[in-house]
Amino acid sequence: MRLCSAFVILLLVLPASAQPAAAPAAAQPTVTFVFDWSQGIPWQAYSITVRADGNTHFQGTPTPDKGGRDTDLFQQDFTMSEANRSKIFDLAKKLNYFQGDFDSRLKHIAQTGRKTLEYTSADKHGSASYNWSQNADVQELSRLFVAIANTLDYGRKLSFQYRFDKLGMDARLNELEYIRANHYAEELNVIAPILRQIADDPDMMHISRQAAQHLLRSLSGPGQPNATPAQP
């Protein structure tokens, strides 16, 4: 009995480092899109990594402006909308987790930058790189990721202009509305805070506040994606 009591006491006073470590959580499946092109606009290079739970990390190097500035690495974490998260992982499965060659072999295809789709999980890994693909599902994934990168670029530029160039805000907002209407801006809810800041600021030009309000009304709910155009 005394031995049993002593053993219990010993367990209680053991330092945490001496006790068995908890098993690490299983790594979540991820889909990553990587873009790389020195002539790319607005990004020369970026990556978007989406986890199965929707947590997403963006990291990108912007194209320098005319003065050779605006080259600082930009990073942002956000939660992907459920609709787009499901689409990304469903298409990854449909494409056999990117285990294949999706690059077009057609001649005279313009250079649009090296793109890589990668899937990683505990039991699967696949990666495919391409300039342009004839596969409609690869095209849709490319469109979606490029559209997300566009949104984040406009978000950071709007934040800068809100501080230093409010007179140029209207033109920037009109550009964003144009690409949103053409399905090349996705996950606008990520930049909703700066849009609300513009819309609610009485010192902003009325036309800029209206444009920001219009973009906010286009959000059908938290993180909701834009409608995807039907494939031709």
Secondary structure as GFF3:
##gff-version 3
##sequence-region A 1 232
A	DSSP	alpha_helix	2	13	.	.	.	ID=ss1
A	DSSP	three_ten_helix	16	18	.	.	.	ID=ss2
A	DSSP	beta_strand	30	36	.	.	.	ID=ss3
A	DSSP	beta_strand	43	51	.	.	.	ID=ss4
A	DSSP	beta_strand	55	62	.	.	.	ID=ss5
A	DSSP	beta_strand	74	79	.	.	.	ID=ss6
A	DSSP	alpha_helix	82	94	.	.	.	ID=ss7
A	DSSP	three_ten_helix	96	98	.	.	.	ID=ss8
A	DSSP	beta_strand	114	120	.	.	.	ID=ss9
A	DSSP	beta_strand	125	130	.	.	.	ID=ss10
A	DSSP	alpha_helix	136	164	.	.	.	ID=ss11
A	DSSP	three_ten_helix	166	168	.	.	.	ID=ss12
A	DSSP	alpha_helix	169	181	.	.	.	ID=ss13
A	DSSP	three_ten_helix	188	191	.	.	.	ID=ss14
A	DSSP	alpha_helix	192	199	.	.	.	ID=ss15
A	DSSP	alpha_helix	206	217	.	.	.	ID=ss16
###
